[in-house]
Amino acid sequence: MLTITHTHEVGTLIDGTSRGDGTAEVLKYAGWRWGRSINAWFIPQSRDRLPKLHTITRTKAALEAAGFEVQTEIDSTHRPIAEVEAGKIERQADRVDALAVKAERKSRAEDTAWANAQAAHDRLPGGGEPIKVGHHSEVRHRNAIATAGNAMRKSIVASEDAATAQARADAATHTTTARYNPVTVANRIQTLVAELRKLERRITAQCYDDTRGYLDATADQMQARAARLAPHIEEKRDQIAYWEAVSAAQVESGTATGYDRSTVRKGDRVKIRGQWREVVRANLKTVSVTTGYTWTDTAPYAEIQQLVRPE
């Protein structure tokens, strides 16, 4: 018996598989991946998200066609976004610590490899003495050259590994900061609002009939869609409320500027990405500015760093 489970906190997993039982081929084809750290198959990007029912249904059908018995335990409730974000921040902090430890370990390995390479080099005959072919020292001399070459190659590889580990550790320290960058937050809010509107439109969308073309959805159809999409709509609204609160706090603290169509008007000078531009038009979501050429550029209001009135 195989069991496909899903919770918002853990994601979608499957229990009951074993090596060589034939499930690996089916799961790989269905888009699953093997997680070494959790010792289980999982659907990528399913943690902190509602279940991907189409993937689960397709996987269940494929496994049953292959002769397996499959049951599902799906929890379609979602955790509050504040709890989800707190978990992400905590996991990212743990990842930063782990990468820092790895970078330190790789750095020590680099130092050791370099010391070994230097020691091997020092054991070579001094002054660039050539190999004395036929002499009793020939074999020892050739072995010393080979040892020095191998040690140097290991030192180079260790240096590259240390540099890579340190770069990953440095990048990880900025992940949470980048995620909460004011411009990123503002863009995320716009994306979530668009996704919410798309979900709401799906409830009343027309249906296509092969003989009669597009028809208005019936009350029963809209009710069924609303029930099916309710968890997704609720999740989007929760996410929008959370990030709008984050944005408001950033504006209040001065981290974000909070400009919009009501505070920007034609003729103002605005600083965007370090450059001063003159406002040509204040749009609903963006501001049009001069470029010094015959055309204009547009930028989101969140990218305005500073504003100066003509007077």
C-alpha positions in Angstrom: 0.0 0.0 0.0 1.4 3.4 -1.0 0.1 6.5 0.7 0.3 10.0 -0.8 0.0 12.6 1.9 -0.1 16.4 1.8 0.0 19.0 4.5 0.7 22.7 4.1 3.7 22.6 6.4 5.4 19.5 5.0 4.3 19.4 1.4 3.4 16.3 -0.7 5.1 13.0 0.1 4.6 9.4 -0.6 5.1 6.6 1.9 5.5 2.9 1.3 8.0 2.9 -1.5 11.2 0.8 -1.5 14.3 0.6 -3.6 13.8 -1.5 -6.7 10.0 -1.9 -6.4 9.4 -0.1 -9.7 7.9 3.1 -8.2 10.9 5.3 -8.9 10.4 5.2 -12.7 6.7 6.2 -12.3 7.4 8.9 -9.8 10.2 10.5 -11.9 8.0 10.6 -14.9 5.2 12.2 -12.9 7.6 15.0 -11.7 8.5 13.7 -8.3 12.0 14.0 -6.8 13.9 11.9 -4.2 14.9 13.8 -1.1 18.0 12.4 0.5 17.6 14.6 3.7 14.0 13.3 4.3 14.5 9.9 2.7 11.3 10.1 0.7 9.8 11.0 -2.6 8.3 14.5 -2.8 6.6 16.9 -5.2 8.9 19.9 -5.8 7.7 23.2 -4.4 4.8 21.7 -2.6 5.8 22.8 0.9 3.8 25.9 2.2 1.4 25.5 -0.7 -2.0 24.0 -1.3 -1.9 20.5 -2.8 -1.3 20.2 -6.6 -4.3 17.9 -7.1 -3.7 17.4 -10.8 -0.2 16.0 -10.1 -1.4 13.9 -7.3 -4.3 12.5 -9.4 -2.0 11.8 -12.3 0.5 10.0 -10.0 -2.1 7.9 -8.4 -3.5 6.8 -11.7 0.0 5.9 -13.1 0.9 3.9 -10.0 -2.4 2.0 -10.1 -1.8 1.3 -13.8 1.6 -0.2 -12.8 -0.1 -2.5 -10.3 0.3 -0.6 -7.0 -2.5 0.1 -4.5 -2.6 3.8 -3.6 -4.5 5.8 -1.1 -4.4 9.6 -0.5 -4.5 11.7 2.7 -4.8 15.3 1.5 -5.2 18.2 3.9 -6.2 21.3 1.9 -6.1 23.8 4.7 -3.3 26.4 4.7 -1.3 27.9 7.5 -1.3 31.7 8.1 1.2 33.4 5.9 2.9 34.9 9.0 3.6 31.5 10.3 4.9 30.4 6.9 7.2 33.3 6.6 8.5 32.8 10.2 9.4 29.2 9.2 11.1 30.3 6.1 13.2 32.9 8.0 14.2 30.3 10.6 15.1 27.7 7.9 17.2 30.3 6.1 19.0 31.2 9.3 19.8 27.5 9.8 21.0 27.3 6.2 23.3 30.3 6.7 24.8 28.7 9.7 25.3 25.4 7.9 26.9 27.1 4.9 29.2 29.2 7.2 30.4 26.0 8.9 31.0 24.4 5.5 32.9 27.4 4.2 35.1 27.3 7.3 35.7 23.6 6.8 36.6 24.1 3.1 38.9 27.0 4.0 40.8 24.7 6.5 41.0 22.0 3.8 42.4 24.6 1.4 45.1 25.6 3.9 46.0 22.0 4.5 46.1 21.2 0.8 48.3 24.3 0.1 50.7 23.3 2.9 51.0 19.8 1.5 51.7 21.2 -2.0 54.4 23.4 -0.6 55.9 20.5 1.4 55.9 18.3 -1.8 57.5 21.1 -3.8 60.2 21.6 -1.1 61.1 17.9 -1.4 62.1 18.3 -5.0 65.8 18.6 -5.8 66.9 22.2 -5.6 67.9 24.5 -8.4 65.7 22.8 -11.0 68.0 19.8 -11.2 67.0 17.7 -14.2 66.2 14.0 -13.9 69.3 11.8 -14.2 68.2 9.1 -16.5 69.7 5.7 -15.5 70.9 7.1 -12.2 69.7 5.4 -9.0 67.9 8.7 -8.1 65.7 8.6 -11.3 62.7 6.8 -9.8 62.8 8.9 -6.6 63.0 12.1 -8.6 60.1 11.2 -10.9 58.0 10.1 -7.9 58.7 13.4 -6.2 57.6 15.4 -9.3 54.4 13.4 -9.6 53.7 13.8 -5.9 54.2 17.6 -6.1 52.0 17.8 -9.2 49.2 15.9 -7.5 49.4 17.9 -4.4 49.2 21.2 -6.4 46.2 20.0 -8.3 44.5 19.0 -5.0 45.4 22.5 -3.7 43.8 24.2 -6.7 40.6 22.1 -6.3 40.4 22.8 -2.6 40.8 26.5 -3.3 38.0 26.5 -5.8 35.8 24.5 -3.4 36.5 27.0 -0.6 35.7 30.0 -2.9 32.4 28.4 -4.0 31.4 27.5 -0.4 32.2 31.1 0.8 30.2 32.6 -2.1 27.2 30.5 -1.3 27.5 31.4 2.4 27.7 35.1 1.5 24.7 34.9 -0.8 22.6 33.1 1.7 23.1 35.9 4.3 21.3 38.3 2.0 18.4 36.0 0.9 15.9 37.1 3.6 16.9 40.8 3.2 16.4 40.6 -0.6 13.0 38.9 -0.1 11.8 41.8 2.1 13.3 44.5 -0.1 10.6 47.2 -0.4 10.5 47.1 -4.3 10.3 43.3 -4.1 7.5 43.5 -1.6 5.5 46.0 -3.7 6.0 43.9 -6.8 4.9 40.8 -4.9 1.7 42.5 -3.8 0.8 43.4 -7.4 1.4 39.8 -8.5 -0.7 38.4 -5.7 -3.5 40.8 -6.5 -3.4 39.8 -10.1 -3.5 36.1 -9.2 -6.5 36.7 -6.9 -8.4 38.5 -9.6 -7.6 35.6 -12.0 -9.0 33.1 -9.5 -12.2 35.2 -9.0 -12.7 35.5 -12.7 -12.5 31.7 -13.0 -15.6 31.4 -10.9 -17.8 33.2 -13.4 -15.9 32.3 -16.6 -17.9 31.1 -19.6 -18.0 27.4 -20.5 -17.3 26.1 -24.0 -19.7 23.7 -25.7 -18.7 21.9 -28.8 -22.0 22.6 -30.5 -23.1 25.9 -29.0 -19.8 27.6 -28.4 -19.1 29.7 -25.3 -22.0 29.8 -22.7 -22.5 31.6 -19.5 -21.8 29.5 -16.4 -24.8 28.3 -14.6 -25.4 29.0 -10.9 -24.5 25.4 -10.0 -21.3 25.6 -12.0 -20.3 28.8 -10.3 -21.1 27.4 -6.9 -19.0 24.3 -7.6 -16.1 26.4 -8.8 -16.3 28.7 -5.8 -16.2 25.8 -3.5 -13.2 24.3 -5.3 -11.3 27.6 -5.5 -12.2 28.8 -2.0 -8.9 27.5 -0.3 -6.8 29.2 -3.0 -8.7 32.5 -2.8 -8.5 32.5 1.0 -4.8 31.8 0.8 -4.2 34.7 -1.7 -6.2 37.1 0.5 -4.1 36.1 3.5 -0.9 36.6 1.6 -2.0 40.0 0.3 -3.0 41.2 3.8 0.4 40.1 5.2 2.6 41.7 2.6 0.5 44.9 2.6 1.1 45.1 6.4 4.8 44.6 5.7 4.8 47.4 3.1 2.9 49.7 5.4 5.5 49.1 8.2 8.3 49.8 5.8 6.7 53.1 4.7 6.2 54.1 8.4 9.8 53.3 9.3 11.2 55.1 6.2 12.5 52.0 4.6 10.1 52.4 1.7 8.9 55.7 0.2 5.3 54.8 -0.4 4.8 57.1 -3.4 1.7 56.6 -5.6 -0.5 58.3 -8.2 -1.8 60.7 -5.6 1.6 62.0 -4.5 3.4 62.2 -7.9 2.4 64.6 -10.6 3.7 65.8 -14.0 6.8 68.0 -13.7 8.1 66.5 -10.5 11.7 65.2 -10.5 12.1 61.7 -9.2 15.2 59.7 -8.3 15.0 56.1 -9.8 17.8 53.7 -9.6 20.2 56.5 -8.7 19.2 58.7 -11.6 17.1 61.9 -11.5 14.3 62.0 -14.1 11.4 64.3 -14.8 7.9 62.9 -14.5 5.9 63.0 -17.8 2.8 61.2 -16.6 1.6 59.6 -13.4 -0.1 56.3 -14.4 -2.1 54.0 -12.2 0.7 51.6 -11.3 3.8 53.2 -12.9 5.3 56.6 -13.5 6.5 57.7 -17.0 9.7 59.7 -16.9 12.0 61.4 -19.4 15.1 59.6 -20.7 16.9 62.4 -22.5 15.7 61.0 -25.9 12.5 61.1 -27.8 10.9 58.3 -25.8 10.0 57.8 -22.1 10.6 55.1 -19.6 8.2 53.7 -17.0 9.0 52.5 -13.5 6.9 51.2 -10.6 6.2 53.8 -7.9 8.0 51.6 -5.4 11.3 52.3 -7.3 11.1 56.1 -6.6 13.8 56.8 -4.1 13.2 60.5 -3.8 10.9 63.2 -5.1 11.5 67.0 -5.6 8.8 69.5 -6.6 9.6 72.0 -9.4 9.3 74.9 -7.0 
